[in-house]
Amino acid sequence: MESSSSKKRNRQDDAPSSATPNQNSKKLNSNNPLQDVPATEHYQVSYMHRQTVTHSCTSLRHGYVITGSTDGVVKFWKRTSTTAAPAGSSGGGSSGGGGGGGGGSNAAEKAGNSRCLEFVKSYSSHVGPILALCTSQPNGDSAASIGYDGVIKFYDVATFDVSGMIRTNNNNTSTQNFRLGRHAALIEREDLYLLVSTRAPTREEWQMELREKERVEQLSKQQDDDSDEDDGPLPQGANETKKDEAPDKSKSMVPTGSILLFSGTNLSSDPLRVITYHATPVTALAYHSVKQWVVSGDSSGVLEVWNIPFSSSVGEDSASTHHGPLPFESKLDTDLYALIKKKTYAIDIAISETTKGQGGYGHFAVYSSDRKIRLFSFKNCKLVCIYDERSKVYDKLLSSKSSTMGIDAIEYGKRAALEREMEDAYLLSGGVSNNPSTKQSLSTVTPASEGSYHQHLHLTFDNTGKYLLLPTIVGVKVINIQTHRVVATVGKGDASSLRFLHLCLCPGDAKINQQMQLARMGGSSAAITHGGNDEPNDSLLVALAYGKRRFYTFSHHDPLTNHDEGEPDEQMILARDILNEAPDASDMLEASHLGRADNDPDSASKLTTASKAILRTTHGDISIKLFPKDTPKSIQNFIGHAQSGYYDNVIFHRIIPGFMIQTGDPLGDGTGGESIWGGEFEDEIQRDLRHDRPFTVSMANAGPNTNGSQFFITTVPTPWLDNKHTVFGRVVGGMEVVMAIEGVKTDELDRPLSEVKILSIDLS
């Protein structure tokens, strides 16, 4: 039960972001307590991966940032000076990633905007998504990536090279099977060690295990029945056949919730230890490099603080290591049961290793599935404060007359819809679902899941341990954990289009390659020299955003505020986004849209492409994933009508149970509607986009190349429509709404007897 003081602090923590002190001065005073946190409203520069970026980490000692994406690619980026280049200096060198830096890079340099990072090297490290990516603690000399393909790769950060690899999926000598999980910590001691969680099975894997278990039981029973029979002489090879059919009892799956300890030195595929503090899948894990403690949480709400049993001796007690004692004598004296009491569980843990006034113990923060952040002190593992990030808190703030959130109801509705979409992507469940009746935990994320499903929330502390950086709906909140007040909101100027999720704070005074910096600046050392105490340090904040294949870098320089030419134009906004990868259709459309802003003063308020749409209907919301790359003209037509209000209050005029629901005709009888260009436009049939599943979104037509404004959503697979209708989207949320509309009673002409309308359409 929360204390009254905790509740009071909750209310204090909900201070609106508009109360943030001004952080947009060109130079940061050295006495500023946030000198190690880039507290600007806009990101300075962003870089691309080919697919959704899911992980990032940093090495302060060597000055590198490492990022990973759902296609298994790991990229190394060298930190450069964050001070803006002189407006006339040349910025030699290509854009990172081997792609064309193009106009974005040049425009950034002409605007005096530093690029903060320089691309170094890229590895196709894994076949499929990356589960975890981390640098070694405490020094950051090594890094490790873990993939769905069962491969662990180690990297030497100083030389940005692969130093070793462990294949766990082809291990025929191991006596145990395991599935690598999404949480890891790389530890530097005399040797290199890697802690990796194990994940729950997917539904398909679980069903396969049940079938295999039944097969093994049947074979065992058959062998027991045949053991007393004399089969007589057998033909050659029969003994080998029976031996092959015998069940393999030597291998077993490690217990649910196990944490594996691997050696990064001998690279054995057998873990040194299988640590079994948890009985359900681990959903969060963090390492305290000073005290050498591990904090972990599982899907049942259990929190554990423990020492790592580095010895591989089976008989050794896990507590008898070279570590110091734990910060408590009995877990009953702590608040580590707080999550269980509230029937929630951790989905991320951040550790502050040193804080003044805590005897050097520090704090740890737990982001839980109920969207509350609980701050604990390491001194006695007691709960210090709770920060509430539930939607109801923002609803209350928005309805308050004194609210200074800085966003109106329409903008908030758009952001709230994205929050619901994140919940549908299991971002707030840690990728795990629990069946209360069977007590079986299943993984909700598979290698085939969309890129956003592989992302996860990550909060962090600053280098002093006084400030907690928390990604929220209004931007990245910077919370003073001593006063429990929001002192800044990073990125609030970009929060309307970007939902920041994963944070990686790169402290100042990183090792910077000055020769490379001098070459980029044409021999001028002005950009890398700090002439006095008033100069801001070079700390960076790397933020990943929901569903984006870019990562966004904040520094102490705000390119959209710190300039002397009035309001920033769209070219200046575009200059922040470096095209270091081959752009897809959406990137090209956005670039061309911004490029013609001078000729179309109204274009700034309109989108030319989108990847997601939400149909607000009288029966509920329907979330649709769009395919702008494959069907650009259909998407442009759909977006144009959605933004102009063409679809507002349009009814679903045709409903056929067991087939589809159709809408998009402003006349409401199936005879009207035209494209945004007037008349009709051609089909965009794609071989990979077929009517092979329910909830497919297609253009309605009266024959080949007669597309207008009408579209339909199928409720069953309809393969006979392939090569006849353009598939331009799939329903990814609100399937129950589609089925509810399908269930509306109709007349003999398939017209609904009661009106079902599209109220509006939101795009993102």
Buried (B, 14 or more C-beta within 10 A) or exposed (E): EBEEEBEEBBEBBBBBBEEBEEBBEBEBEEEBEBBBBBBBBBBBBBBBBBBBBBBBBBBBBBBBBBBBBBBBBBBBBBBBBBBBBBEEBBBEBEBBBEBBBBBBBBBBBBBBBBBBBBBBBBBEBBEBBBBBBBBBBBBBBBBBBBBBBBBBBBBBBBEBEBBBEBEBEEBEEBEBBBBBBBBBBBBBEEEBBBBBBBBBBBEEBBEEEEEEEEEBEEBEEEEEEEEEEEEEEEEEEEEEEBEEEEBEEEEEEBEBBBBBBBBBEEBBBBBBBBBEBBBBBBBBBBBBBBBBBBBBBBBBBBBBBBBBBBBEEEEEEBEEBEBEEBBBEEBEEBBBEBBEEBEBBBBBBBBBBBBEEBEBBBBBBBBBBBBBBBBBBBBBBBBBBBBBBEBEBBEEBBEEEEBEBBBEEEBBBBBBBBBBBBBBBBBBBBBBBBEEEEEBBBBBBBBEBBBBBBBBBBBBBBBBBBBBBBBBBBBBBBBBBBEBBBBBBBBBBBBEEBBBBBBBBBBBEBBBBEEBBBEBBBEBEEBBEBEEEEBBBBBBBBBBBBBBBBBBBBBBBBBBBBBEEEEBBBBBBBBBBBBBBEBBBBBBBBBEBBBEBEEEEEBEEEBBBBBBBBBBBBBEBBBBBBBBBBBBBBBBBBBBBBBEEBBBEBBBBBBBBEBBBBBBBBEBEBEBBBBBEEEBBEBBBBEEBBBEEBBBBBBBBEEEEBBBBBBBBBBBEBEEBBEBBBBBBBBBBBBEBBBBBBEBEBEEEBBBEEEBBBEBBBBB
